[in-house]
Amino acid sequence: MSSIEVFQQSDSKQNVPVTREELYAEVWQWPMTKVAERLGVSSSFMARVCTRMNVPRPPRGHWVKRESGKHSPQPPLPEAGPGDLQVWHRGVVLGAISQPLPKAPSPRAARPQKRSVSRSGIHPVVAGAYEVFEQGRVIDQGFLKPGKQRLVDVVVTKQQLRPALKLMSKLFQKLEAAGHRVMFAPSDRIYSRAPFDEHEQPPKKQRHRYPALWSPSKPTVVFVGTVAIGLTLYEMTEELEARYIDGDYIPVSKIPAKKLRRLYPTLNWTTHMDFATGRLCLRAFCPYPNVDWTSSWKETKEIRLQTQLDDIVQQITGAAPIVAGLVAEGEELARIRRQEWQEQMVRLEERDRLRRQTEARQQARADLLSVIHQWDEIRRIQDFFRDAEASISGLEGEDRGLAIDKLAQARELIGEMDAVKALMDWKGPAER
């Protein structure tokens, strides 16, 4: 008997918890179909489990190479990161796995994160983003809107793209040097990117931008312990007086005085428009639902974000306990709202049940009265036929035959009448 057959016969469809280490050992010792069969799931579902647990799987052709004696490298099991499932057992729906509340690390717990960087020293989350952003279309105020959405959360014009990406890469490296992992938001729970207003001085009346600025499919987050903090870098805009010249709005401050004097007032006009400032703003936000928390650092003409990175890292680290507390409060409020909603649903269902019960009793009573009326009608008709039969018995000759024939026609016209059958067809309140 082969070792694979022994594996198949042992612990068929066991329903015991499986750790990352155990699953990693199995998928590299046995084909995925055999592992899935033993655990009582499909091989495609087993592949999803490996993805959620961050367990590397053998590539295509691995088992063919192994049978022919060729070498097929086995990567090591990576350390579990934020969002990676630690334990799984059969019957657990991957999308419904509850996660514990995030917690900030103790001061001694943070260790530098070892992440590979490109030859140019760019952080992996930022690597490759420049080419995608540069090829994107340009919308109002010169902001870039790439076609791809799984990118680092940077919203800038083409002029500020390169310095913005370099800034984010350096910030991420400093955060990971402090022991905090930077990544695209994982799929272990719902993370959302909080909306923002790109104006340096927010207008008194909210404006609806069209077309909308670019936004990523997954927010960029840094995990301080198990607390996720979202990060967005955007270029701010300011409202300036502008002239419409040759199909474009140009700030009045940038039009030479001589040219401004030569302009015909009937061919151009003055208005107020938003223009990109070239100054960046880094915004940290809470990506968890039911929580509203943000903190931002804005560049000025004198102070650039490049010089504030160490202080920003310290402030983000210090904000983790605050965010964790807000998430706990938000979860508790959400639990209370869910409980109140469930209690309200129970009350509505009870009220609806009583309404249906009352309606059923009323309908049953009305139908019963109809049956009684029908029974009374049947008795009256039957009395008529009995009296007719008694009277016919006293007739003779042709009159008797004619009366019997008429009575038969009358019975056939009325049809069969059974009071018991009418009662049996009636439904009581409990049957409705």
C-alpha positions, 0 to 999 in steps of 0.5 A: 500500500502506498503512502498516499493511500495511507494518507487517504484512509487516515482521519477522513473528513476530520473536523479538527482545527488546522494550524498554518504550520500543519497546513503548510506541511501537508500541502507540500507533502501531498497533492492539494486534491488529497489534502482537500479530500481528507479535510472534506472540502474542494481543492479550490476551497482549500486553495482559498484557505491557503491564501487566507492563512498565507501558506505558499502552495506548490506551483503547477508541475511540482508533483510531476517534477517530483515523480521524475526526480527533478528538483522543485524548490519549496519556499519557507513558511512566511511569518504570519502577518496582520490579516493572516488566518492562524487556525481553520477547521472544516465548516468555517466560512472564510468570509464570516470568520470573526477577528479579535479587536485590534490592540496596540503593541507594548513598547518592547513588542515592536521589532523592525520589519524585514521587507525586501526592497527594489534595487532603487531602494523603493518600498514594495508597496510603492514599487511599480506605481510611478509607471502606472500613475504616469500613464493615467489620464489627467483630470481637472487641476492636473490630477492623475487618475490611473486605470489601475486601483490596487496602488499606493494611496497617492493623489497628486498631479504629474509634477508632484508624482515622483516626489510624492512616491519617494516621500511615501517610500521613505515613510514606509521604510521608517515605519517598518524600521520602527516595527510596523508593517505597511501593506495594502489592507488585507481581507480579514475584515472590512477596511475602508478609505475615509473620504477627504477634501483636497482644499488647503482651506476647506470651502464654506460650502461643500463642492461636488467634484466631477470627475472624482479624484482617483481612489484605490480599491484597497487602502494603504495601511500601517499595522501598529501591533494589530491596529490598522491606520490608513495613510493617504498622501494628496496634493492640496488645492487653493482657490485663486482669481483666474482669467479665461485665456485661450481655452484655459483658466490661468491664475491672475497672479501668474499673468504678466502685468503687460499681458494683463493690460492688453487683454480685452475684457470682452474676450476673457473674464475673471472668476475663481477656480481651484488650482493645485498648490504643489504642497502635499498633505499626509493624512492618517485615518481609521479604516475600521467601520463605525469610527471617525478619526483622522490626523493630518500633516500639511506642507507649507512654503517653509516646512516640507513633509520630508523633514517631519517623517520621524515625528510623523512615525512617532505620532502614528505609533502613539495614535494606535492605542487611541484608534484601538479604543475608538474601534472597541467603542464603535464595535460596542455601539454597533453591537448595541444597535444590532441587539436593538434592531434584533429586539425590534424585529422580534417585536414586529414579528410578534405583532405580525403574528398576533395580527395574522392570528386575529385575521385567521380567527375572524376569517374562520368565524366568517367561513363557519357562519357561511357553512352554518348558513349553507347547512340551514339552506340544505335542511330547508331544501331537504325538508322541501323534497321530503314534503314533496315525496310525501305529497306524491305518495298520495297521487295516482295515475299520470299525475303521480308519474309526472310529479316523480319525474319533476322531483327527479329533475329538481334533485338533479338541478340542485345537486348533492348537498352534504352538510358534513362535507361542508364542515370538513372543508372548513378550516379552523384558526389553527389551520390558517 
